[in-house]
Amino acid sequence: MLDLLGSTSYGILAIVVVVVVVRAPLLHLPTTRSV
C-alpha cells in the first residue's frame, strides 16, 4: 500500500510538472505576440 501511494504521488507530481512545462510557453506565447 505504501509503495502504491508513493508511486501515485510521484505520478501526480510528474503530471503536474508536465502540465506546468507545457502551459508555461503557451501562456507566454499570446502575451509576447500581442505585445
N, CA and C atoms as an extended XYZ file, in Angstrom:
105
Properties=species:S:1:pos:R:3:atomname:S:1:resname:S:1:resid:I:1 pbc="F F F"
N         0.843       -1.209        0.000 N   MET     1
C         0.000        0.000        0.000 CA  MET     1
C         0.878        1.259        0.000 C   MET     1
N         1.914        1.250        0.833 N   LEU     2
C         2.796        2.423        0.889 CA  LEU     2
C         3.474        2.641       -0.462 C   LEU     2
N         3.905        1.544       -1.085 N   ASP     3
C         4.544        1.673       -2.400 CA  ASP     3
C         3.553        2.237       -3.413 C   ASP     3
N         2.297        1.795       -3.316 N   LEU     4
C         1.268        2.289       -4.237 CA  LEU     4
C         1.084        3.789       -4.051 C   LEU     4
N         0.981        4.222       -2.796 N   LEU     5
C         0.784        5.651       -2.527 CA  LEU     5
C         1.987        6.442       -3.023 C   LEU     5
N         3.175        5.905       -2.829 N   GLY     6
C         4.381        6.596       -3.273 CA  GLY     6
C         4.421        6.725       -4.780 C   GLY     6
N         4.093        5.641       -5.467 N   SER     7
C         4.127        5.675       -6.938 CA  SER     7
C         3.068        6.632       -7.473 C   SER     7
N         1.880        6.621       -6.867 N   THR     8
C         0.810        7.508       -7.344 CA  THR     8
C         1.181        8.958       -7.089 C   THR     8
N         1.784        9.242       -5.928 N   SER     9
C         2.165       10.622       -5.614 CA  SER     9
C         3.230       11.099       -6.601 C   SER     9
N         4.172       10.213       -6.921 N   TYR    10
C         5.207       10.583       -7.896 CA  TYR    10
C         4.590       10.789       -9.270 C   TYR    10
N         3.579        9.961       -9.598 N   GLY    11
C         2.897       10.094      -10.889 CA  GLY    11
C         2.182       11.430      -10.977 C   GLY    11
N         1.516       11.817       -9.867 N   ILE    12
C         0.801       13.100       -9.843 CA  ILE    12
C         1.806       14.246       -9.979 C   ILE    12
N         2.931       14.130       -9.280 N   LEU    13
C         3.958       15.173       -9.364 CA  LEU    13
C         4.473       15.289      -10.795 C   LEU    13
N         4.682       14.133      -11.435 N   ALA    14
C         5.177       14.140      -12.819 CA  ALA    14
C         4.162       14.813      -13.734 C   ALA    14
N         2.868       14.501      -13.528 N   ILE    15
C         1.815       15.098      -14.364 CA  ILE    15
C         1.780       16.610      -14.155 C   ILE    15
N         1.893       17.043      -12.899 N   VAL    16
C         1.860       18.478      -12.591 CA  VAL    16
C         3.041       19.180      -13.262 C   VAL    16
N         4.210       18.566      -13.185 N   VAL    17
C         5.405       19.162      -13.799 CA  VAL    17
C         5.221       19.276      -15.310 C   VAL    17
N         4.688       18.218      -15.912 N   VAL    18
C         4.480       18.231      -17.371 CA  VAL    18
C         3.481       19.317      -17.749 C   VAL    18
N         2.395       19.425      -16.979 N   VAL    19
C         1.367       20.434      -17.281 CA  VAL    19
C         1.963       21.838      -17.174 C   VAL    19
N         2.752       22.068      -16.133 N   VAL    20
C         3.361       23.398      -15.941 CA  VAL    20
C         4.332       23.704      -17.083 C   VAL    20
N         5.154       22.727      -17.437 N   VAL    21
C         6.149       22.935      -18.504 CA  VAL    21
C         5.461       23.179      -19.843 C   VAL    21
N         4.336       22.493      -20.067 N   VAL    22
C         3.632       22.642      -21.350 CA  VAL    22
C         2.839       23.943      -21.380 C   VAL    22
N         2.273       24.321      -20.245 N   ARG    23
C         1.432       25.529      -20.217 CA  ARG    23
C         2.260       26.805      -20.135 C   ARG    23
N         3.445       26.742      -19.553 N   ALA    24
C         4.278       27.942      -19.401 CA  ALA    24
C         4.496       28.637      -20.743 C   ALA    24
N         5.016       27.934      -21.772 N   PRO    25
C         5.213       28.590      -23.072 CA  PRO    25
C         3.897       28.993      -23.719 C   PRO    25
N         2.849       28.189      -23.531 N   LEU    26
C         1.552       28.507      -24.142 CA  LEU    26
C         0.993       29.797      -23.551 C   LEU    26
N         1.233       30.022      -22.250 N   LEU    27
C         0.722       31.238      -21.612 CA  LEU    27
C         1.566       32.448      -22.018 C   LEU    27
N         2.851       32.227      -22.292 N   HIS    28
C         3.735       33.342      -22.650 CA  HIS    28
C         3.603       33.709      -24.133 C   HIS    28
N         3.241       32.743      -24.971 N   LEU    29
C         3.157       32.999      -26.418 CA  LEU    29
C         2.165       34.103      -26.758 C   LEU    29
N         0.902       34.031      -26.264 N   PRO    30
C        -0.070       35.074      -26.614 CA  PRO    30
C         0.352       36.458      -26.114 C   PRO    30
N         0.987       36.517      -24.946 N   THR    31
C         1.401       37.807      -24.393 CA  THR    31
C         2.506       38.415      -25.260 C   THR    31
N         3.462       37.588      -25.671 N   THR    32
C         4.559       38.098      -26.498 CA  THR    32
C         4.037       38.476      -27.881 C   THR    32
N         3.058       37.731      -28.386 N   ARG    33
C         2.517       38.025      -29.714 CA  ARG    33
C         1.686       39.304      -29.686 C   ARG    33
N         0.899       39.494      -28.619 N   SER    34
C         0.056       40.690      -28.539 CA  SER    34
C         0.939       41.928      -28.385 C   SER    34
N         2.030       41.792      -27.642 N   VAL    35
C         2.939       42.916      -27.428 CA  VAL    35
C         3.875       43.014      -28.631 C   VAL    35
